[in-house]
Amino acid sequence: MSVTKLTNGNYQARFRFEGQRFKRNFKTAKDAKYWEAETLSDLQKGNKVNLRSDKRKLSELVDQWFIVHGHSLKTGKTRQKELHRIVTLLGNPLAKNFKASDFAKWRAEQLDKGITANTLNHYKVYLQGVYTELERIGEWSGDNPLKPLKKLKVDEPDVTYLTKSQIHSLLSECERSNNPHLNPVVRLCLSTGSRWGEAMALTRDRVKIDRVTYSGTKNGQNRTIPVSKELTAMLVAEGNRRGTLFNNCEQAFDLAVERANVELPKDTRITPYVCEPFRYERW
């Protein structure tokens, strides 16, 4: 048995009895201890214990999660929308009635429809995180239904690299493109191993004479990478003077890849794992 103080100033009484977990939040530690002692006494006597019924639906938990935690995430709004989409597909059950078996059954149906195991593993983590975060701050007192459910096994994809010959062919086609920003963007990706989105978000103040700095990256950390003076001169000369250096050139890149007869992995532009061996070469 234990009574703990929560981050919101309330107190939570928590204990287990015959394998079942009991939790409830109170304004004072005294009330929490009293409820804990009385409830345990009733259980030991075989008396029926009436716990307050939580009638929130899964969608309501998602919205509460966003208020207390999701709003602080870089992709919080996007995550909230994705969670609502998943919850709708699950039938938006009462949160307290949602079980691991419900998700497992739905997951199997999605696999049959062609949704990848990796994507479904992300969905599990997203939903499990909602319960975890609300439990942490005392907004959820039930079990986390997805915690005991194992992730699906995912085979690691084969690592693919462009050969030097392929890179030179690709760069030649980029130079021929009608989009003036394509060539510097691709050279930047190949030289630094950056993600396509990181290169497209680069601003002039992040380019120095022999290095570039990516900010707002996927993991939230800035990353500085050395590059040739020739490349930084190209970036500054051919990029925009205000805002981000480059305009959208994804379509131009797809056309250049097609003309160069280069086969990239599905849904890939230029990524670190494609270009790793050539990261610091001077183009």
Secondary structure by P-SEA (a helix, b strand, c coil): cccccccccbbbbbbccccbbbbbbcccaaaaaaaaaaaaaaaaaccccccccccccaaaaaaaaaaaccccccaaaaaaaaaaaaaaaacccccccccaaaaaaaaaaaaaacccaaaaaaaaaaaaaaaaaaaaacccccccccccccccccccccbbbbcaaaaaaaaaaaaaccccaaaaaaaaaaaccccaaaaaacccccccccccccccccccbbbbbbbcaaaaaaaaaacccccccccccaaaaaaaaaaaccccccccccccccccccccccc
